[in-house]
């Protein structure tokens, strides 16, 4: 089936603006809680320390690193019949080569033609790339893998990575240590542990936040409506990170956490990850995977076109996947993955649960980037389906057409999702096309499906977008086009919604965050647990210092809680208290941020004077 029936997302958006008239429909808007100040991004926290995190770490090698062009070491032409062993043999030959200092062995190049695939192809050694001649439908100039048959039943066509599937459970013996920071807010990168002597810079660590009964209770049992509440111990939050700095017992990591780590609810800890069997620096590019099936509702064919598993720093670039059952592209046990300029089109399956997740960040998926991607006929075009182990997932500059359901955090506390410049174009279903919400009893007690997630400059004219606020967290929607509200299938408070129908002064949050980080580096972490205590008319403002690198702090005061703040103090590094000798009788609000060589932190939580 041809994939020429849809517009590119950029051309559709430009057409839409011309049709409606930009000046009549939109005005440029600056957000109140994410805005530019002196050329730098500024983030404002709410009373609970919720704030928009930095998403720029998603993708290959932590974002902002171009996908390399790897030297061809083997060239393959199509043969009659099954090409599975034929191609795998070439992949295995390259896998046996010496690993270069750049981390690569070489690429296998598949010449233009049709290659029948009756089994599964594996890129299971580090430094190996599979490359075709192009991903269009003309086999005279492009490379087309034809997924034939259903043996084994609902297999994958291409697996990139290793074989373990344990959600990063493999640890180096004797390296567990507790995080003793009392409250680590979303977006933080530094924390204190009981004993940092067990670790060194560059170590790969796992941060684990156990899903204790206290935490389950704090998130209201998951908000599962009539279904059973979530079970403690079954939804542990996991972050796969590398250490970038150690100062005493304070550790700094290479990407932020996307959920609060509240020690009063759960004792989080870290351990060194056992990387045995992990595959790195691998990818697939410039080819087409077309899975044969008898009709559009058939299920007797391959499940996924491209599956990333037990893999770090990998990519799919300019790959088109057609007629899969579950996903065109799926990540599992995967970190720092880029899926770029890819299409997942026309899935063939029943239109029901567990199917048609075209671009799918599944279990143990951290810092995944889907960029310039296109989906058609999906149930869930762009989805985080990995529950509490999926976080830092970015969908940017993507197009959805003929969707049958919702792009979303799909189940059980997916964190830190960004939908940035997504266009929901023609043929979309009347249901919500995008949602950060409570799914209640949908699925098997999916409940709260997304937290600390952001919608930015999304175009869904005439279509419904749902944004709701989960307990202990927040979700956001900025300057997007659609019917946007907190009115979901299960009644919950609305999330933070701002600037509906207007254009943002920051066109792409992801692009702005990445540009700033690459140019300036990371500013210090924001302070936590900011408090304001009134004693005989004098206000003591205190906070927890979470940064190893600040050069000072700024304290600001307001009487209206969100705007018109006045700088009242500049303090030296490591200061954690300030006395405001108040003269006004009005209730005051305070906010504090750290200052460092690379800029200013986000503001910590908003603190109100306590009478």
TAPEFEN-V321559 format. One record per run of one state. SS is the DSSP state (helix for helix, strand for strand, loop for the rest). FROM is the first residue (numbers start at 1). TO is the last residue. If there is no record, write none. Layout:
ss;from;to
SS;FROM;TO
SS;FROM;TO
This chain:
ss;from;to
loop;1;8
helix;9;20
loop;21;21
helix;22;25
loop;26;27
strand;28;29
loop;30;33
strand;34;37
loop;38;39
strand;40;43
loop;44;59
helix;60;62
loop;63;71
strand;72;76
loop;77;81
strand;82;82
loop;83;83
helix;84;95
loop;96;105
strand;106;110
loop;111;112
strand;113;117
loop;118;120
strand;121;123
loop;124;127
strand;128;131
loop;132;142
strand;143;147
loop;148;155
strand;156;161
loop;162;170
strand;171;171
loop;172;176
strand;177;179
loop;180;182
strand;183;184
loop;185;189
strand;190;193
loop;194;195
helix;196;198
loop;199;203
strand;204;209
loop;210;212
helix;213;218
loop;219;219
helix;220;222
loop;223;236
strand;237;247
loop;248;249
strand;250;253
loop;254;260
strand;261;262
loop;263;268
strand;269;273
loop;274;278
strand;279;291
loop;292;303
strand;304;322
loop;323;326
strand;327;340
loop;341;342
strand;343;345
loop;346;358
strand;359;361
loop;362;364
strand;365;371
loop;372;373
strand;374;376
loop;377;381
strand;382;384
loop;385;386
helix;387;389
strand;390;396
loop;397;398
strand;399;401
loop;402;406
strand;407;409
loop;410;413
strand;414;420
loop;421;422
strand;423;424
loop;425;433
strand;434;436
loop;437;437
strand;438;438
loop;439;447
strand;448;448
loop;449;449
strand;450;451
loop;452;453
strand;454;456
loop;457;458
strand;459;468
loop;469;475
strand;476;478
loop;479;480
strand;481;485
loop;486;493
strand;494;494
loop;495;495
strand;496;498
loop;499;502
strand;503;504
loop;505;508
helix;509;520
loop;521;527
strand;528;535
loop;536;537
strand;538;544
loop;545;549
strand;550;558
loop;559;565
strand;566;572
loop;573;576
strand;577;581
loop;582;588
strand;589;596
loop;597;598
strand;599;600
loop;601;606
strand;607;608
loop;609;609
strand;610;610
loop;611;611
